[in-house]
Amino acid sequence: MPAYVIYQGEVLDPDRYEVYKPKSAASIHDAGGRFLVRGGDVEALEGDAPPQRTVVLEFPTRAAAVAWYRGQQYAEARSTRAGAARAHMYVVDGVD
């Protein structure tokens, strides 16, 4: 069953965040994930829209998504993002 990583972030340092983006994209690709949503305009239908940036990733399984997040390659990308953005990130199972 596929799993989805949802990221909602507020960019605080755009220059450093631009360094993070290609590093994180490479780690996602190398872990078998893919982008379904990568930024873009948001229209709130109910409640408040997220701060600035929404990303949705698809991985073949929850285990693959968690392994990506905890892996060395993404840890290095994440260290680049530290202080450059405030983030909320979580994984959720898809539907069979």
A tleap script that builds the chain and sets N, CA, C and O, in Angstrom:
source leaprc.protein.ff14SB
mol = sequence {
  NMET PRO ALA TYR VAL ILE TYR GLN GLY GLU
  VAL LEU ASP PRO ASP ARG TYR GLU VAL TYR
  LYS PRO LYS SER ALA ALA SER ILE HIE ASP
  ALA GLY GLY ARG PHE LEU VAL ARG GLY GLY
  ASP VAL GLU ALA LEU GLU GLY ASP ALA PRO
  PRO GLN ARG THR VAL VAL LEU GLU PHE PRO
  THR ARG ALA ALA ALA VAL ALA TRP TYR ARG
  GLY GLN GLN TYR ALA GLU ALA ARG SER THR
  ARG ALA GLY ALA ALA ARG ALA HIE MET TYR
  VAL VAL ASP GLY VAL CASP
}
set mol.1.N position { 0.844 -1.178 0.000 }
set mol.1.CA position { 0.000 0.000 0.000 }
set mol.1.C position { 0.889 1.240 0.000 }
set mol.1.O position { 1.832 1.317 0.788 }
set mol.2.N position { 0.610 2.203 -0.859 }
set mol.2.CA position { 1.442 3.412 -0.878 }
set mol.2.C position { 1.259 4.220 0.409 }
set mol.2.O position { 0.259 4.091 1.115 }
set mol.3.N position { 2.238 5.038 0.681 }
set mol.3.CA position { 2.178 5.955 1.825 }
set mol.3.C position { 2.555 7.339 1.323 }
set mol.3.O position { 3.294 7.488 0.350 }
set mol.4.N position { 2.038 8.334 2.001 }
set mol.4.CA position { 2.223 9.722 1.582 }
set mol.4.C position { 2.846 10.523 2.716 }
set mol.4.O position { 2.422 10.436 3.869 }
set mol.5.N position { 3.849 11.296 2.368 }
set mol.5.CA position { 4.463 12.219 3.309 }
set mol.5.C position { 3.920 13.598 2.973 }
set mol.5.O position { 4.019 14.060 1.836 }
set mol.6.N position { 3.347 14.245 3.975 }
set mol.6.CA position { 2.799 15.591 3.823 }
set mol.6.C position { 3.741 16.553 4.553 }
set mol.6.O position { 4.059 16.358 5.726 }
set mol.7.N position { 4.170 17.574 3.850 }
set mol.7.CA position { 5.058 18.586 4.415 }
set mol.7.C position { 4.375 19.936 4.265 }
set mol.7.O position { 3.915 20.298 3.182 }
set mol.8.N position { 4.315 20.668 5.355 }
set mol.8.CA position { 3.826 22.042 5.312 }
set mol.8.C position { 4.860 22.908 6.003 }
set mol.8.O position { 5.177 22.700 7.175 }
set mol.9.N position { 5.381 23.874 5.276 }
set mol.9.CA position { 6.469 24.666 5.822 }
set mol.9.C position { 6.318 26.140 5.568 }
set mol.9.O position { 5.644 26.585 4.639 }
set mol.10.N position { 6.972 26.873 6.431 }
set mol.10.CA position { 7.053 28.328 6.301 }
set mol.10.C position { 8.529 28.662 6.094 }
set mol.10.O position { 9.346 28.433 6.987 }
set mol.11.N position { 8.871 29.192 4.948 }
set mol.11.CA position { 10.263 29.492 4.605 }
set mol.11.C position { 10.690 30.776 5.318 }
set mol.11.O position { 10.054 31.821 5.185 }
set mol.12.N position { 11.779 30.670 6.075 }
set mol.12.CA position { 12.306 31.803 6.823 }
set mol.12.C position { 13.558 32.381 6.161 }
set mol.12.O position { 13.828 33.577 6.272 }
set mol.13.N position { 14.314 31.534 5.478 }
set mol.13.CA position { 15.546 31.950 4.809 }
set mol.13.C position { 15.507 31.378 3.385 }
set mol.13.O position { 15.949 30.252 3.157 }
set mol.14.N position { 14.980 32.155 2.429 }
set mol.14.CA position { 14.810 31.646 1.065 }
set mol.14.C position { 16.101 31.165 0.403 }
set mol.14.O position { 16.077 30.193 -0.351 }
set mol.15.N position { 17.212 31.820 0.669 }
set mol.15.CA position { 18.475 31.407 0.047 }
set mol.15.C position { 18.898 30.017 0.523 }
set mol.15.O position { 19.245 29.158 -0.289 }
set mol.16.N position { 18.870 29.801 1.817 }
set mol.16.CA position { 19.225 28.472 2.354 }
set mol.16.C position { 18.212 27.429 1.935 }
set mol.16.O position { 18.579 26.278 1.695 }
set mol.17.N position { 16.945 27.801 1.841 }
set mol.17.CA position { 15.920 26.845 1.432 }
set mol.17.C position { 16.153 26.391 -0.007 }
set mol.17.O position { 15.882 25.237 -0.341 }
set mol.18.N position { 16.646 27.272 -0.851 }
set mol.18.CA position { 16.959 26.903 -2.235 }
set mol.18.C position { 18.093 25.876 -2.295 }
set mol.18.O position { 18.142 25.069 -3.223 }
set mol.19.N position { 18.990 25.898 -1.332 }
set mol.19.CA position { 20.055 24.889 -1.248 }
set mol.19.C position { 19.464 23.548 -0.820 }
set mol.19.O position { 19.885 22.497 -1.303 }
set mol.20.N position { 18.490 23.586 0.084 }
set mol.20.CA position { 17.826 22.372 0.584 }
set mol.20.C position { 17.033 21.646 -0.502 }
set mol.20.O position { 17.069 20.418 -0.573 }
set mol.21.N position { 16.330 22.377 -1.334 }
set mol.21.CA position { 15.398 21.762 -2.285 }
set mol.21.C position { 16.029 20.702 -3.194 }
set mol.21.O position { 15.488 19.599 -3.263 }
set mol.22.N position { 17.120 20.963 -3.882 }
set mol.22.CA position { 17.673 19.903 -4.741 }
set mol.22.C position { 18.226 18.719 -3.950 }
set mol.22.O position { 18.177 17.581 -4.417 }
set mol.23.N position { 18.753 18.987 -2.750 }
set mol.23.CA position { 19.252 17.886 -1.921 }
set mol.23.C position { 18.103 16.978 -1.495 }
set mol.23.O position { 18.218 15.754 -1.555 }
set mol.24.N position { 16.995 17.580 -1.064 }
set mol.24.CA position { 15.856 16.768 -0.639 }
set mol.24.C position { 15.250 16.036 -1.830 }
set mol.24.O position { 14.856 14.877 -1.704 }
set mol.25.N position { 15.169 16.693 -2.980 }
set mol.25.CA position { 14.605 16.048 -4.176 }
set mol.25.C position { 15.425 14.824 -4.567 }
set mol.25.O position { 14.855 13.788 -4.913 }
set mol.26.N position { 16.738 14.923 -4.520 }
set mol.26.CA position { 17.596 13.779 -4.856 }
set mol.26.C position { 17.370 12.634 -3.875 }
set mol.26.O position { 17.314 11.470 -4.273 }
set mol.27.N position { 17.241 12.966 -2.592 }
set mol.27.CA position { 17.033 11.908 -1.595 }
set mol.27.C position { 15.689 11.215 -1.789 }
set mol.27.O position { 15.582 10.003 -1.599 }
set mol.28.N position { 14.671 11.971 -2.163 }
set mol.28.CA position { 13.337 11.404 -2.410 }
set mol.28.C position { 13.398 10.450 -3.599 }
set mol.28.O position { 12.903 9.325 -3.529 }
set mol.29.N position { 14.000 10.901 -4.675 }
set mol.29.CA position { 14.130 10.076 -5.881 }
set mol.29.C position { 14.897 8.791 -5.574 }
set mol.29.O position { 14.473 7.700 -5.955 }
set mol.30.N position { 16.028 8.928 -4.884 }
set mol.30.CA position { 16.873 7.777 -4.582 }
set mol.30.C position { 16.176 6.771 -3.668 }
set mol.30.O position { 16.519 5.589 -3.679 }
set mol.31.N position { 15.203 7.224 -2.877 }
set mol.31.CA position { 14.465 6.346 -1.959 }
set mol.31.C position { 13.202 5.764 -2.590 }
set mol.31.O position { 12.435 5.071 -1.922 }
set mol.32.N position { 12.985 6.046 -3.885 }
set mol.32.CA position { 11.818 5.492 -4.569 }
set mol.32.C position { 10.557 6.313 -4.413 }
set mol.32.O position { 9.463 5.842 -4.722 }
set mol.33.N position { 10.701 7.545 -3.933 }
set mol.33.CA position { 9.545 8.419 -3.781 }
set mol.33.C position { 9.368 9.320 -4.981 }
set mol.33.O position { 10.225 9.404 -5.861 }
set mol.34.N position { 8.221 9.997 -4.991 }
set mol.34.CA position { 7.978 10.970 -6.060 }
set mol.34.C position { 7.092 12.088 -5.534 }
set mol.34.O position { 6.298 11.897 -4.613 }
set mol.35.N position { 7.246 13.255 -6.141 }
set mol.35.CA position { 6.429 14.410 -5.786 }
set mol.35.C position { 5.052 14.282 -6.431 }
set mol.35.O position { 4.940 13.970 -7.617 }
set mol.36.N position { 4.015 14.524 -5.649 }
set mol.36.CA position { 2.666 14.680 -6.182 }
set mol.36.C position { 2.268 16.147 -6.154 }
set mol.36.O position { 1.557 16.627 -7.037 }
set mol.37.N position { 2.729 16.844 -5.144 }
set mol.37.CA position { 2.501 18.292 -4.996 }
set mol.37.C position { 3.820 18.878 -4.536 }
set mol.37.O position { 4.482 18.341 -3.648 }
set mol.38.N position { 4.193 19.992 -5.154 }
set mol.38.CA position { 5.455 20.646 -4.772 }
set mol.38.C position { 5.248 22.151 -4.821 }
set mol.38.O position { 5.520 22.802 -5.830 }
set mol.39.N position { 4.763 22.687 -3.711 }
set mol.39.CA position { 4.474 24.115 -3.669 }
set mol.39.C position { 3.189 24.404 -4.415 }
set mol.39.O position { 2.269 23.587 -4.407 }
set mol.40.N position { 3.117 25.529 -5.044 }
set mol.40.CA position { 1.919 25.896 -5.795 }
set mol.40.C position { 0.959 26.728 -4.964 }
set mol.40.O position { 1.070 26.804 -3.740 }
set mol.41.N position { 0.022 27.345 -5.651 }
set mol.41.CA position { -0.963 28.190 -4.983 }
set mol.41.C position { -1.958 27.331 -4.220 }
set mol.41.O position { -2.365 26.266 -4.685 }
set mol.42.N position { -2.343 27.807 -3.048 }
set mol.42.CA position { -3.294 27.110 -2.186 }
set mol.42.C position { -4.528 27.979 -2.027 }
set mol.42.O position { -4.419 29.186 -1.813 }
set mol.43.N position { -5.686 27.377 -2.131 }
set mol.43.CA position { -6.942 28.053 -1.836 }
set mol.43.C position { -7.602 27.319 -0.686 }
set mol.43.O position { -7.930 26.139 -0.808 }
set mol.44.N position { -7.800 28.004 0.429 }
set mol.44.CA position { -8.428 27.384 1.595 }
set mol.44.C position { -9.913 27.180 1.316 }
set mol.44.O position { -10.635 28.121 0.986 }
set mol.45.N position { -10.341 25.957 1.452 }
set mol.45.CA position { -11.756 25.644 1.287 }
set mol.45.C position { -12.471 25.608 2.633 }
set mol.45.O position { -13.652 25.943 2.727 }
set mol.46.N position { -11.750 25.201 3.669 }
set mol.46.CA position { -12.244 25.240 5.050 }
set mol.46.C position { -11.059 25.538 5.948 }
set mol.46.O position { -9.967 25.023 5.710 }
set mol.47.N position { -11.241 26.341 6.955 }
set mol.47.CA position { -10.149 26.672 7.868 }
set mol.47.C position { -9.116 27.561 7.198 }
set mol.47.O position { -9.367 28.175 6.162 }
set mol.48.N position { -7.941 27.611 7.824 }
set mol.48.CA position { -6.859 28.453 7.327 }
set mol.48.C position { -5.953 27.666 6.380 }
set mol.48.O position { -5.734 26.469 6.563 }
set mol.49.N position { -5.443 28.343 5.390 }
set mol.49.CA position { -4.457 27.729 4.502 }
set mol.49.C position { -3.157 27.529 5.272 }
set mol.49.O position { -2.884 28.277 6.210 }
set mol.50.N position { -2.343 26.531 4.896 }
set mol.50.CA position { -1.036 26.367 5.549 }
set mol.50.C position { -0.169 27.594 5.300 }
set mol.50.O position { -0.432 28.359 4.372 }
set mol.51.N position { 0.869 27.790 6.124 }
set mol.51.CA position { 1.657 29.018 6.073 }
set mol.51.C position { 2.151 29.402 4.679 }
set mol.51.O position { 1.803 30.482 4.201 }
set mol.52.N position { 2.942 28.569 4.010 }
set mol.52.CA position { 3.508 28.964 2.720 }
set mol.52.C position { 3.620 27.825 1.733 }
set mol.52.O position { 3.229 27.977 0.576 }
set mol.53.N position { 4.136 26.708 2.150 }
set mol.53.CA position { 4.540 25.681 1.194 }
set mol.53.C position { 3.985 24.327 1.601 }
set mol.53.O position { 4.171 23.885 2.734 }
set mol.54.N position { 3.303 23.670 0.669 }
set mol.54.CA position { 2.796 22.324 0.890 }
set mol.54.C position { 3.430 21.397 -0.137 }
set mol.54.O position { 3.474 21.702 -1.329 }
set mol.55.N position { 3.921 20.256 0.347 }
set mol.55.CA position { 4.514 19.234 -0.511 }
set mol.55.C position { 3.874 17.907 -0.138 }
set mol.55.O position { 3.706 17.602 1.042 }
set mol.56.N position { 3.517 17.117 -1.149 }
set mol.56.CA position { 2.992 15.772 -0.934 }
set mol.56.C position { 3.878 14.818 -1.719 }
set mol.56.O position { 4.068 14.967 -2.926 }
set mol.57.N position { 4.417 13.827 -1.000 }
set mol.57.CA position { 5.283 12.815 -1.599 }
set mol.57.C position { 4.587 11.470 -1.550 }
set mol.57.O position { 3.841 11.185 -0.613 }
set mol.58.N position { 4.826 10.644 -2.554 }
set mol.58.CA position { 4.307 9.282 -2.547 }
set mol.58.C position { 5.484 8.313 -2.503 }
set mol.58.O position { 6.446 8.449 -3.258 }
set mol.59.N position { 5.390 7.331 -1.605 }
set mol.59.CA position { 6.357 6.247 -1.507 }
set mol.59.C position { 5.611 4.933 -1.660 }
set mol.59.O position { 4.411 4.879 -1.390 }
set mol.60.N position { 6.286 3.876 -2.086 }
set mol.60.CA position { 5.584 2.611 -2.302 }
set mol.60.C position { 4.995 2.018 -1.023 }
set mol.60.O position { 3.990 1.308 -1.076 }
set mol.61.N position { 5.613 2.303 0.123 }
set mol.61.CA position { 5.128 1.782 1.406 }
set mol.61.C position { 5.453 2.780 2.513 }
set mol.61.O position { 6.259 3.691 2.325 }
set mol.62.N position { 4.818 2.598 3.665 }
set mol.62.CA position { 5.144 3.413 4.839 }
set mol.62.C position { 6.595 3.167 5.247 }
set mol.62.O position { 7.313 4.104 5.594 }
set mol.63.N position { 7.020 1.911 5.205 }
set mol.63.CA position { 8.398 1.585 5.582 }
set mol.63.C position { 9.395 2.340 4.698 }
set mol.63.O position { 10.412 2.828 5.191 }
set mol.64.N position { 9.114 2.437 3.413 }
set mol.64.CA position { 10.003 3.173 2.500 }
set mol.64.C position { 10.022 4.658 2.848 }
set mol.64.O position { 11.078 5.290 2.807 }
set mol.65.N position { 8.865 5.216 3.189 }
set mol.65.CA position { 8.787 6.638 3.544 }
set mol.65.C position { 9.565 6.928 4.826 }
set mol.65.O position { 10.307 7.907 4.903 }
set mol.66.N position { 9.391 6.077 5.821 }
set mol.66.CA position { 10.087 6.276 7.094 }
set mol.66.C position { 11.586 6.063 6.919 }
set mol.66.O position { 12.389 6.797 7.496 }
set mol.67.N position { 11.969 5.061 6.125 }
set mol.67.CA position { 13.395 4.817 5.864 }
set mol.67.C position { 14.019 6.024 5.161 }
set mol.67.O position { 15.149 6.403 5.469 }
set mol.68.N position { 13.289 6.627 4.220 }
set mol.68.CA position { 13.785 7.839 3.562 }
set mol.68.C position { 14.015 8.946 4.584 }
set mol.68.O position { 15.081 9.561 4.612 }
set mol.69.N position { 13.008 9.199 5.426 }
set mol.69.CA position { 13.097 10.290 6.396 }
set mol.69.C position { 14.250 10.082 7.370 }
set mol.69.O position { 14.961 11.026 7.713 }
set mol.70.N position { 14.428 8.857 7.806 }
set mol.70.CA position { 15.468 8.544 8.798 }
set mol.70.C position { 16.829 8.267 8.180 }
set mol.70.O position { 17.814 8.121 8.904 }
set mol.71.N position { 16.902 8.194 6.858 }
set mol.71.CA position { 18.145 7.855 6.169 }
set mol.71.C position { 19.162 8.981 6.179 }
set mol.71.O position { 18.829 10.149 6.380 }
set mol.72.N position { 20.400 8.601 5.956 }
set mol.72.CA position { 21.517 9.544 5.982 }
set mol.72.C position { 21.393 10.633 4.922 }
set mol.72.O position { 21.683 11.798 5.193 }
set mol.73.N position { 20.962 10.261 3.716 }
set mol.73.CA position { 20.898 11.243 2.625 }
set mol.73.C position { 19.908 12.361 2.952 }
set mol.73.O position { 20.215 13.534 2.741 }
set mol.74.N position { 18.722 12.011 3.466 }
set mol.74.CA position { 17.770 13.072 3.805 }
set mol.74.C position { 18.183 13.800 5.079 }
set mol.74.O position { 17.902 14.990 5.220 }
set mol.75.N position { 18.840 13.115 6.006 }
set mol.75.CA position { 19.315 13.788 7.225 }
set mol.75.C position { 20.253 14.936 6.855 }
set mol.75.O position { 20.211 16.004 7.465 }
set mol.76.N position { 21.103 14.702 5.844 }
set mol.76.CA position { 22.005 15.768 5.397 }
set mol.76.C position { 21.220 16.929 4.775 }
set mol.76.O position { 21.540 18.094 5.013 }
set mol.77.N position { 20.202 16.610 3.984 }
set mol.77.CA position { 19.362 17.668 3.402 }
set mol.77.C position { 18.624 18.416 4.507 }
set mol.77.O position { 18.536 19.643 4.487 }
set mol.78.N position { 18.096 17.665 5.467 }
set mol.78.CA position { 17.330 18.271 6.565 }
set mol.78.C position { 18.205 19.219 7.379 }
set mol.78.O position { 17.729 20.252 7.850 }
set mol.79.N position { 19.480 18.873 7.545 }
set mol.79.CA position { 20.365 19.767 8.300 }
set mol.79.C position { 20.541 21.102 7.570 }
set mol.79.O position { 20.740 22.136 8.207 }
set mol.80.N position { 20.467 21.080 6.249 }
set mol.80.CA position { 20.516 22.313 5.457 }
set mol.80.C position { 19.274 23.159 5.706 }
set mol.80.O position { 19.345 24.387 5.746 }
set mol.81.N position { 18.124 22.482 5.874 }
set mol.81.CA position { 16.863 23.191 6.084 }
set mol.81.C position { 16.743 23.761 7.493 }
set mol.81.O position { 15.971 24.694 7.712 }
set mol.82.N position { 17.492 23.217 8.455 }
set mol.82.CA position { 17.397 23.657 9.851 }
set mol.82.C position { 17.591 25.170 9.940 }
set mol.82.O position { 18.611 25.705 9.507 }
set mol.83.N position { 16.610 25.837 10.502 }
set mol.83.CA position { 16.666 27.285 10.633 }
set mol.83.C position { 16.203 28.042 9.398 }
set mol.83.O position { 15.930 29.240 9.473 }
set mol.84.N position { 16.113 27.357 8.265 }
set mol.84.CA position { 15.673 28.013 7.027 }
set mol.84.C position { 14.167 27.938 6.848 }
set mol.84.O position { 13.593 28.672 6.043 }
set mol.85.N position { 13.518 27.039 7.608 }
set mol.85.CA position { 12.062 26.891 7.498 }
set mol.85.C position { 11.519 26.266 8.778 }
set mol.85.O position { 12.201 25.498 9.457 }
set mol.86.N position { 10.287 26.611 9.084 }
set mol.86.CA position { 9.518 25.921 10.130 }
set mol.86.C position { 8.673 24.888 9.417 }
set mol.86.O position { 7.976 25.209 8.454 }
set mol.87.N position { 8.728 23.648 9.881 }
set mol.87.CA position { 8.059 22.594 9.132 }
set mol.87.C position { 7.204 21.696 10.008 }
set mol.87.O position { 7.484 21.489 11.189 }
set mol.88.N position { 6.148 21.166 9.391 }
set mol.88.CA position { 5.342 20.071 9.928 }
set mol.88.C position { 5.393 19.001 8.848 }
set mol.88.O position { 5.139 19.273 7.675 }
set mol.89.N position { 5.729 17.768 9.261 }
set mol.89.CA position { 5.821 16.692 8.287 }
set mol.89.C position { 5.295 15.425 8.940 }
set mol.89.O position { 5.605 15.118 10.092 }
set mol.90.N position { 4.492 14.697 8.172 }
set mol.90.CA position { 3.949 13.445 8.692 }
set mol.90.C position { 3.712 12.472 7.552 }
set mol.90.O position { 3.640 12.859 6.385 }
set mol.91.N position { 3.590 11.185 7.916 }
set mol.91.CA position { 3.343 10.140 6.927 }
set mol.91.C position { 1.957 9.537 7.203 }
set mol.91.O position { 1.547 9.378 8.353 }
set mol.92.N position { 1.262 9.215 6.132 }
set mol.92.CA position { -0.069 8.613 6.247 }
set mol.92.C position { -0.181 7.523 5.196 }
set mol.92.O position { 0.310 7.667 4.076 }
set mol.93.N position { -0.838 6.425 5.573 }
set mol.93.CA position { -1.042 5.332 4.612 }
set mol.93.C position { -2.086 5.718 3.589 }
set mol.93.O position { -3.046 6.427 3.888 }
set mol.94.N position { -1.878 5.234 2.368 }
set mol.94.CA position { -2.852 5.420 1.302 }
set mol.94.C position { -3.929 4.356 1.372 }
set mol.94.O position { -4.055 3.645 2.369 }
set mol.95.N position { -4.691 4.258 0.318 }
set mol.95.CA position { -5.797 3.312 0.238 }
set mol.95.C position { -5.395 2.192 -0.698 }
set mol.95.O position { -4.820 2.430 -1.760 }
set mol.96.N position { -5.698 0.980 -0.300 }
set mol.96.CA position { -5.433 -0.182 -1.143 }
set mol.96.C position { -6.351 -0.211 -2.332 }
set mol.96.O position { -6.267 -1.125 -3.153 }
savepdb mol mol.pdb
quit
